[in-house]
Amino acid sequence: MKILLVEDEQKLSAALSKGLEHEGYTVDVIPDGKKALTRISLHRKDYDLVILDLMLPGMDGHEICKQVRQWGITIPILILTARAETEKKVDLLMSGADDYLVKPFSFAELIARIQALLRRPSEALPEKLTVGDIELDLGTRSVTKSGTPVELTLKEFGLLEYFMRHPNKVVNREDLLNHLWDFNYSGFSNVVDVHVKNLRKKLGERDDGAVLETVRGIGYRMVA
């Protein structure tokens, strides 16, 4: 899952980003409201969730939320708001926010809110994915192949999840970079190839061939 964190308080954004990445999420951080709105409009399909501070330079979170919804963008939005601003909670929800969290908050509560939003019917995703003899459980973050556990790093797990959501489809390297790495990574980096190579090694092969096929010059395909 990829999250856009829009927060101008540097210490808070750094702490949240670090914590979310430790939980297995990919996080992009933008401290400016107008830049965040542009990012959402141009790259809406790259993100599964937006965490949006209410008070931001350039444009506040309330206006961003309203504009995003006017454009018909349905990505879940979680607003971060100060305690003194909670009287605006009805306005926040009416403007299109899916939920809000009052500062200061515990990181455990943030994770719970994120998980709840990502389970909602409009964005419903199955807890378990199965392709061939490989099963991935999002709830326990575990993977098995023919019933045998496969130990993966967080990034390998994210890669496998992405492939399993697009079985038999060619996935290009740029899509993988956009979804699983932040936008500071260069599109010319071979980081994707290295991680796919490691993932392929851990998954092994089936009797009828490779689990992950290389499509020369484009990317990869997971064979169902």
C-alpha positions as protocol buffer text, in pm:
chain_id: "A"
residue {
  index: 1
  type: MET
  ca { x: 0 y: 0 z: 0 }
}
residue {
  index: 2
  type: LYS
  ca { x: 124 y: 350 z: -84 }
}
residue {
  index: 3
  type: ILE
  ca { x: 36 y: 655 z: 127 }
}
residue {
  index: 4
  type: LEU
  ca { x: 68 y: 1026 z: 56 }
}
residue {
  index: 5
  type: LEU
  ca { x: 141 y: 1210 z: 383 }
}
residue {
  index: 6
  type: VAL
  ca { x: 72 y: 1584 z: 366 }
}
residue {
  index: 7
  type: GLU
  ca { x: 219 y: 1737 z: 682 }
}
residue {
  index: 8
  type: ASP
  ca { x: 434 y: 2049 z: 724 }
}
residue {
  index: 9
  type: GLU
  ca { x: 554 y: 1978 z: 1079 }
}
residue {
  index: 10
  type: GLN
  ca { x: 892 y: 1821 z: 1002 }
}
residue {
  index: 11
  type: LYS
  ca { x: 942 y: 1618 z: 1319 }
}
residue {
  index: 12
  type: LEU
  ca { x: 592 y: 1474 z: 1304 }
}
residue {
  index: 13
  type: SER
  ca { x: 609 y: 1389 z: 935 }
}
residue {
  index: 14
  type: ALA
  ca { x: 949 y: 1222 z: 981 }
}
residue {
  index: 15
  type: ALA
  ca { x: 821 y: 1014 z: 1274 }
}
residue {
  index: 16
  type: LEU
  ca { x: 501 y: 914 z: 1095 }
}
residue {
  index: 17
  type: SER
  ca { x: 684 y: 830 z: 774 }
}
residue {
  index: 18
  type: LYS
  ca { x: 936 y: 613 z: 956 }
}
residue {
  index: 19
  type: GLY
  ca { x: 663 y: 434 z: 1152 }
}
residue {
  index: 20
  type: LEU
  ca { x: 446 y: 371 z: 847 }
}
residue {
  index: 21
  type: GLU
  ca { x: 738 y: 237 z: 646 }
}
residue {
  index: 22
  type: HIS
  ca { x: 819 y: 4 z: 936 }
}
residue {
  index: 23
  type: GLU
  ca { x: 461 y: -125 z: 907 }
}
residue {
  index: 24
  type: GLY
  ca { x: 522 y: -204 z: 540 }
}
residue {
  index: 25
  type: TYR
  ca { x: 368 y: 101 z: 373 }
}
residue {
  index: 26
  type: THR
  ca { x: 542 y: 310 z: 108 }
}
residue {
  index: 27
  type: VAL
  ca { x: 521 y: 680 z: 200 }
}
residue {
  index: 28
  type: ASP
  ca { x: 563 y: 1004 z: 6 }
}
residue {
  index: 29
  type: VAL
  ca { x: 576 y: 1323 z: 214 }
}
residue {
  index: 30
  type: ILE
  ca { x: 472 y: 1669 z: 91 }
}
residue {
  index: 31
  type: PRO
  ca { x: 474 y: 1970 z: 331 }
}
residue {
  index: 32
  type: ASP
  ca { x: 283 y: 2217 z: 109 }
}
residue {
  index: 33
  type: GLY
  ca { x: -89 y: 2222 z: 36 }
}
residue {
  index: 34
  type: LYS
  ca { x: -81 y: 2340 z: -325 }
}
residue {
  index: 35
  type: LYS
  ca { x: 195 y: 2094 z: -416 }
}
residue {
  index: 36
  type: ALA
  ca { x: -3 y: 1815 z: -251 }
}
residue {
  index: 37
  type: LEU
  ca { x: -315 y: 1902 z: -453 }
}
residue {
  index: 38
  type: THR
  ca { x: -111 y: 1893 z: -774 }
}
residue {
  index: 39
  type: ARG
  ca { x: 43 y: 1561 z: -674 }
}
residue {
  index: 40
  type: ILE
  ca { x: -298 y: 1406 z: -604 }
}
residue {
  index: 41
  type: SER
  ca { x: -446 y: 1533 z: -932 }
}
residue {
  index: 42
  type: LEU
  ca { x: -159 y: 1399 z: -1143 }
}
residue {
  index: 43
  type: HIS
  ca { x: -84 y: 1076 z: -958 }
}
residue {
  index: 44
  type: ARG
  ca { x: -415 y: 974 z: -801 }
}
residue {
  index: 45
  type: LYS
  ca { x: -377 y: 612 z: -910 }
}
residue {
  index: 46
  type: ASP
  ca { x: -41 y: 578 z: -736 }
}
residue {
  index: 47
  type: TYR
  ca { x: -185 y: 614 z: -385 }
}
residue {
  index: 48
  type: ASP
  ca { x: -416 y: 402 z: -171 }
}
residue {
  index: 49
  type: LEU
  ca { x: -465 y: 666 z: 99 }
}
residue {
  index: 50
  type: VAL
  ca { x: -396 y: 1034 z: 174 }
}
residue {
  index: 51
  type: ILE
  ca { x: -316 y: 1147 z: 529 }
}
residue {
  index: 52
  type: LEU
  ca { x: -382 y: 1519 z: 524 }
}
residue {
  index: 53
  type: ASP
  ca { x: -301 y: 1778 z: 791 }
}
residue {
  index: 54
  type: LEU
  ca { x: -567 y: 2046 z: 824 }
}
residue {
  index: 55
  type: MET
  ca { x: -336 y: 2347 z: 866 }
}
residue {
  index: 56
  type: LEU
  ca { x: -88 y: 2369 z: 578 }
}
residue {
  index: 57
  type: PRO
  ca { x: 103 y: 2642 z: 393 }
}
residue {
  index: 58
  type: GLY
  ca { x: -26 y: 2721 z: 46 }
}
residue {
  index: 59
  type: MET
  ca { x: -371 y: 2564 z: 88 }
}
residue {
  index: 60
  type: ASP
  ca { x: -539 y: 2410 z: 390 }
}
residue {
  index: 61
  type: GLY
  ca { x: -650 y: 2050 z: 411 }
}
residue {
  index: 62
  type: HIS
  ca { x: -1019 y: 2141 z: 407 }
}
residue {
  index: 63
  type: GLU
  ca { x: -989 y: 2311 z: 66 }
}
residue {
  index: 64
  type: ILE
  ca { x: -771 y: 2030 z: -71 }
}
residue {
  index: 65
  type: CYS
  ca { x: -1029 y: 1774 z: 32 }
}
residue {
  index: 66
  type: LYS
  ca { x: -1317 y: 1966 z: -128 }
}
residue {
  index: 67
  type: GLN
  ca { x: -1126 y: 2016 z: -452 }
}
residue {
  index: 68
  type: VAL
  ca { x: -1023 y: 1652 z: -474 }
}
residue {
  index: 69
  type: ARG
  ca { x: -1383 y: 1537 z: -433 }
}
residue {
  index: 70
  type: GLN
  ca { x: -1509 y: 1791 z: -689 }
}
residue {
  index: 71
  type: TRP
  ca { x: -1272 y: 1631 z: -938 }
}
residue {
  index: 72
  type: GLY
  ca { x: -1432 y: 1294 z: -869 }
}
residue {
  index: 73
  type: ILE
  ca { x: -1123 y: 1146 z: -704 }
}
residue {
  index: 74
  type: THR
  ca { x: -1237 y: 880 z: -456 }
}
residue {
  index: 75
  type: ILE
  ca { x: -908 y: 800 z: -281 }
}
residue {
  index: 76
  type: PRO
  ca { x: -962 y: 768 z: 99 }
}
residue {
  index: 77
  type: ILE
  ca { x: -860 y: 1079 z: 295 }
}
residue {
  index: 78
  type: LEU
  ca { x: -774 y: 1084 z: 666 }
}
residue {
  index: 79
  type: ILE
  ca { x: -752 y: 1434 z: 814 }
}
residue {
  index: 80
  type: LEU
  ca { x: -516 y: 1522 z: 1101 }
}
residue {
  index: 81
  type: THR
  ca { x: -657 y: 1805 z: 1309 }
}
residue {
  index: 82
  type: ALA
  ca { x: -564 y: 1990 z: 1630 }
}
residue {
  index: 83
  type: ARG
  ca { x: -794 y: 1953 z: 1929 }
}
residue {
  index: 84
  type: ALA
  ca { x: -908 y: 2317 z: 1900 }
}
residue {
  index: 85
  type: GLU
  ca { x: -1032 y: 2246 z: 1547 }
}
residue {
  index: 86
  type: THR
  ca { x: -1260 y: 1955 z: 1629 }
}
residue {
  index: 87
  type: GLU
  ca { x: -1572 y: 2175 z: 1606 }
}
residue {
  index: 88
  type: LYS
  ca { x: -1507 y: 2162 z: 1232 }
}
residue {
  index: 89
  type: LYS
  ca { x: -1548 y: 1786 z: 1223 }
}
residue {
  index: 90
  type: VAL
  ca { x: -1891 y: 1800 z: 1054 }
}
residue {
  index: 91
  type: ASP
  ca { x: -1751 y: 2035 z: 789 }
}
residue {
  index: 92
  type: LEU
  ca { x: -1454 y: 1802 z: 740 }
}
residue {
  index: 93
  type: LEU
  ca { x: -1675 y: 1501 z: 679 }
}
residue {
  index: 94
  type: MET
  ca { x: -1911 y: 1701 z: 459 }
}
residue {
  index: 95
  type: SER
  ca { x: -1617 y: 1820 z: 248 }
}
residue {
  index: 96
  type: GLY
  ca { x: -1533 y: 1460 z: 163 }
}
residue {
  index: 97
  type: ALA
  ca { x: -1293 y: 1343 z: 433 }
}
residue {
  index: 98
  type: ASP
  ca { x: -1340 y: 977 z: 520 }
}
residue {
  index: 99
  type: ASP
  ca { x: -1217 y: 1011 z: 878 }
}
residue {
  index: 100
  type: TYR
  ca { x: -1025 y: 1245 z: 1106 }
}
residue {
  index: 101
  type: LEU
  ca { x: -779 y: 1202 z: 1390 }
}
residue {
  index: 102
  type: VAL
  ca { x: -721 y: 1458 z: 1665 }
}
residue {
  index: 103
  type: LYS
  ca { x: -365 y: 1552 z: 1761 }
}
residue {
  index: 104
  type: PRO
  ca { x: -196 y: 1432 z: 1970 }
}
residue {
  index: 105
  type: PHE
  ca { x: -276 y: 1072 z: 1880 }
}
residue {
  index: 106
  type: SER
  ca { x: -113 y: 735 z: 1933 }
}
residue {
  index: 107
  type: PHE
  ca { x: 56 y: 568 z: 1638 }
}
residue {
  index: 108
  type: ALA
  ca { x: -143 y: 250 z: 1712 }
}
residue {
  index: 109
  type: GLU
  ca { x: -467 y: 445 z: 1665 }
}
residue {
  index: 110
  type: LEU
  ca { x: -341 y: 588 z: 1335 }
}
residue {
  index: 111
  type: ILE
  ca { x: -265 y: 238 z: 1206 }
}
residue {
  index: 112
  type: ALA
  ca { x: -609 y: 117 z: 1317 }
}
residue {
  index: 113
  type: ARG
  ca { x: -779 y: 407 z: 1134 }
}
residue {
  index: 114
  type: ILE
  ca { x: -575 y: 342 z: 820 }
}
residue {
  index: 115
  type: GLN
  ca { x: -661 y: -27 z: 821 }
}
residue {
  index: 116
  type: ALA
  ca { x: -1029 y: 52 z: 875 }
}
residue {
  index: 117
  type: LEU
  ca { x: -1035 y: 293 z: 581 }
}
residue {
  index: 118
  type: LEU
  ca { x: -862 y: 49 z: 350 }
}
residue {
  index: 119
  type: ARG
  ca { x: -1118 y: -220 z: 438 }
}
residue {
  index: 120
  type: ARG
  ca { x: -1419 y: -8 z: 343 }
}
residue {
  index: 121
  type: PRO
  ca { x: -1639 y: -153 z: 67 }
}
residue {
  index: 122
  type: SER
  ca { x: -1561 y: 119 z: -191 }
}
residue {
  index: 123
  type: GLU
  ca { x: -1196 y: 33 z: -161 }
}
residue {
  index: 124
  type: ALA
  ca { x: -1244 y: -329 z: -56 }
}
residue {
  index: 125
  type: LEU
  ca { x: -948 y: -557 z: -106 }
}
residue {
  index: 126
  type: PRO
  ca { x: -939 y: -926 z: -15 }
}
residue {
  index: 127
  type: GLU
  ca { x: -742 y: -1024 z: 295 }
}
residue {
  index: 128
  type: LYS
  ca { x: -599 y: -1329 z: 119 }
}
residue {
  index: 129
  type: LEU
  ca { x: -466 y: -1353 z: -235 }
}
residue {
  index: 130
  type: THR
  ca { x: -406 y: -1680 z: -416 }
}
residue {
  index: 131
  type: VAL
  ca { x: -226 y: -1731 z: -746 }
}
residue {
  index: 132
  type: GLY
  ca { x: -147 y: -2089 z: -837 }
}
residue {
  index: 133
  type: ASP
  ca { x: 10 y: -2255 z: -534 }
}
residue {
  index: 134
  type: ILE
  ca { x: 109 y: -1923 z: -373 }
}
residue {
  index: 135
  type: GLU
  ca { x: -106 y: -1769 z: -99 }
}
residue {
  index: 136
  type: LEU
  ca { x: -50 y: -1424 z: 53 }
}
residue {
  index: 137
  type: ASP
  ca { x: -227 y: -1324 z: 375 }
}
residue {
  index: 138
  type: LEU
  ca { x: -243 y: -947 z: 426 }
}
residue {
  index: 139
  type: GLY
  ca { x: -368 y: -979 z: 782 }
}
residue {
  index: 140
  type: THR
  ca { x: -72 y: -1183 z: 907 }
}
residue {
  index: 141
  type: ARG
  ca { x: 173 y: -1060 z: 639 }
}
residue {
  index: 142
  type: SER
  ca { x: 261 y: -1417 z: 559 }
}
residue {
  index: 143
  type: VAL
  ca { x: 324 y: -1603 z: 235 }
}
residue {
  index: 144
  type: THR
  ca { x: 313 y: -1975 z: 162 }
}
residue {
  index: 145
  type: LYS
  ca { x: 396 y: -2177 z: -149 }
}
residue {
  index: 146
  type: SER
  ca { x: 234 y: -2520 z: -163 }
}
residue {
  index: 147
  type: GLY
  ca { x: 170 y: -2476 z: 210 }
}
residue {
  index: 148
  type: THR
  ca { x: 535 y: -2404 z: 294 }
}
residue {
  index: 149
  type: PRO
  ca { x: 611 y: -2062 z: 452 }
}
residue {
  index: 150
  type: VAL
  ca { x: 820 y: -1822 z: 242 }
}
residue {
  index: 151
  type: GLU
  ca { x: 1016 y: -1556 z: 434 }
}
residue {
  index: 152
  type: LEU
  ca { x: 1009 y: -1220 z: 254 }
}
residue {
  index: 153
  type: THR
  ca { x: 1135 y: -870 z: 329 }
}
residue {
  index: 154
  type: LEU
  ca { x: 876 y: -589 z: 346 }
}
residue {
  index: 155
  type: LYS
  ca { x: 962 y: -472 z: -6 }
}
residue {
  index: 156
  type: GLU
  ca { x: 950 y: -826 z: -145 }
}
residue {
  index: 157
  type: PHE
  ca { x: 611 y: -872 z: 20 }
}
residue {
  index: 158
  type: GLY
  ca { x: 488 y: -550 z: -142 }
}
residue {
  index: 159
  type: LEU
  ca { x: 616 y: -661 z: -482 }
}
residue {
  index: 160
  type: LEU
  ca { x: 450 y: -1000 z: -454 }
}
residue {
  index: 161
  type: GLU
  ca { x: 121 y: -841 z: -345 }
}
residue {
  index: 162
  type: TYR
  ca { x: 128 y: -611 z: -648 }
}
residue {
  index: 163
  type: PHE
  ca { x: 200 y: -901 z: -885 }
}
residue {
  index: 164
  type: MET
  ca { x: -75 y: -1112 z: -728 }
}
residue {
  index: 165
  type: ARG
  ca { x: -328 y: -832 z: -778 }
}
residue {
  index: 166
  type: HIS
  ca { x: -239 y: -834 z: -1149 }
}
residue {
  index: 167
  type: PRO
  ca { x: -198 y: -1204 z: -1239 }
}
residue {
  index: 168
  type: ASN
  ca { x: -108 y: -1286 z: -1601 }
}
residue {
  index: 169
  type: LYS
  ca { x: -69 y: -914 z: -1676 }
}
residue {
  index: 170
  type: VAL
  ca { x: 257 y: -749 z: -1778 }
}
residue {
  index: 171
  type: VAL
  ca { x: 365 y: -507 z: -1506 }
}
residue {
  index: 172
  type: ASN
  ca { x: 625 y: -254 z: -1617 }
}
residue {
  index: 173
  type: ARG
  ca { x: 910 y: -134 z: -1401 }
}
residue {
  index: 174
  type: GLU
  ca { x: 779 y: 221 z: -1384 }
}
residue {
  index: 175
  type: ASP
  ca { x: 450 y: 105 z: -1232 }
}
residue {
  index: 176
  type: LEU
  ca { x: 641 y: -90 z: -968 }
}
residue {
  index: 177
  type: LEU
  ca { x: 864 y: 208 z: -890 }
}
residue {
  index: 178
  type: ASN
  ca { x: 566 y: 444 z: -865 }
}
residue {
  index: 179
  type: HIS
  ca { x: 369 y: 215 z: -637 }
}
residue {
  index: 180
  type: LEU
  ca { x: 637 y: 68 z: -412 }
}
residue {
  index: 181
  type: TRP
  ca { x: 904 y: 337 z: -386 }
}
residue {
  index: 182
  type: ASP
  ca { x: 879 y: 706 z: -308 }
}
residue {
  index: 183
  type: PHE
  ca { x: 916 y: 963 z: -586 }
}
residue {
  index: 184
  type: ASN
  ca { x: 1281 y: 1035 z: -500 }
}
residue {
  index: 185
  type: TYR
  ca { x: 1389 y: 713 z: -672 }
}
residue {
  index: 186
  type: SER
  ca { x: 1521 y: 740 z: -1025 }
}
residue {
  index: 187
  type: GLY
  ca { x: 1328 y: 561 z: -1296 }
}
residue {
  index: 188
  type: PHE
  ca { x: 1662 y: 438 z: -1429 }
}
residue {
  index: 189
  type: SER
  ca { x: 1749 y: 263 z: -1104 }
}
residue {
  index: 190
  type: ASN
  ca { x: 1785 y: -116 z: -1116 }
}
residue {
  index: 191
  type: VAL
  ca { x: 1637 y: -147 z: -766 }
}
residue {
  index: 192
  type: VAL
  ca { x: 1325 y: -315 z: -908 }
}
residue {
  index: 193
  type: ASP
  ca { x: 1525 y: -578 z: -1096 }
}
residue {
  index: 194
  type: VAL
  ca { x: 1731 y: -660 z: -787 }
}
residue {
  index: 195
  type: HIS
  ca { x: 1424 y: -709 z: -566 }
}
residue {
  index: 196
  type: VAL
  ca { x: 1240 y: -911 z: -830 }
}
residue {
  index: 197
  type: LYS
  ca { x: 1546 y: -1134 z: -872 }
}
residue {
  index: 198
  type: ASN
  ca { x: 1553 y: -1199 z: -496 }
}
residue {
  index: 199
  type: LEU
  ca { x: 1177 y: -1260 z: -488 }
}
residue {
  index: 200
  type: ARG
  ca { x: 1197 y: -1501 z: -780 }
}
residue {
  index: 201
  type: LYS
  ca { x: 1474 y: -1694 z: -606 }
}
residue {
  index: 202
  type: LYS
  ca { x: 1264 y: -1732 z: -290 }
}
residue {
  index: 203
  type: LEU
  ca { x: 951 y: -1839 z: -478 }
}
residue {
  index: 204
  type: GLY
  ca { x: 1139 y: -2089 z: -693 }
}
residue {
  index: 205
  type: GLU
  ca { x: 971 y: -2246 z: -995 }
}
residue {
  index: 206
  type: ARG
  ca { x: 669 y: -2461 z: -1064 }
}
residue {
  index: 207
  type: ASP
  ca { x: 680 y: -2783 z: -1260 }
}
residue {
  index: 208
  type: ASP
  ca { x: 549 y: -2596 z: -1565 }
}
residue {
  index: 209
  type: GLY
  ca { x: 796 y: -2305 z: -1547 }
}
residue {
  index: 210
  type: ALA
  ca { x: 879 y: -1979 z: -1370 }
}
residue {
  index: 211
  type: VAL
  ca { x: 639 y: -1806 z: -1132 }
}
residue {
  index: 212
  type: LEU
  ca { x: 764 y: -1463 z: -1243 }
}
residue {
  index: 213
  type: GLU
  ca { x: 843 y: -1422 z: -1610 }
}
residue {
  index: 214
  type: THR
  ca { x: 1062 y: -1145 z: -1750 }
}
residue {
  index: 215
  type: VAL
  ca { x: 904 y: -961 z: -2041 }
}
residue {
  index: 216
  type: ARG
  ca { x: 1209 y: -825 z: -2217 }
}
residue {
  index: 217
  type: GLY
  ca { x: 1228 y: -446 z: -2236 }
}
residue {
  index: 218
  type: ILE
  ca { x: 902 y: -397 z: -2043 }
}
residue {
  index: 219
  type: GLY
  ca { x: 885 y: -563 z: -1704 }
}
residue {
  index: 220
  type: TYR
  ca { x: 745 y: -880 z: -1549 }
}
residue {
  index: 221
  type: ARG
  ca { x: 441 y: -1106 z: -1546 }
}
residue {
  index: 222
  type: MET
  ca { x: 320 y: -1337 z: -1271 }
}
residue {
  index: 223
  type: VAL
  ca { x: 189 y: -1659 z: -1422 }
}
residue {
  index: 224
  type: ALA
  ca { x: -130 y: -1785 z: -1263 }
}
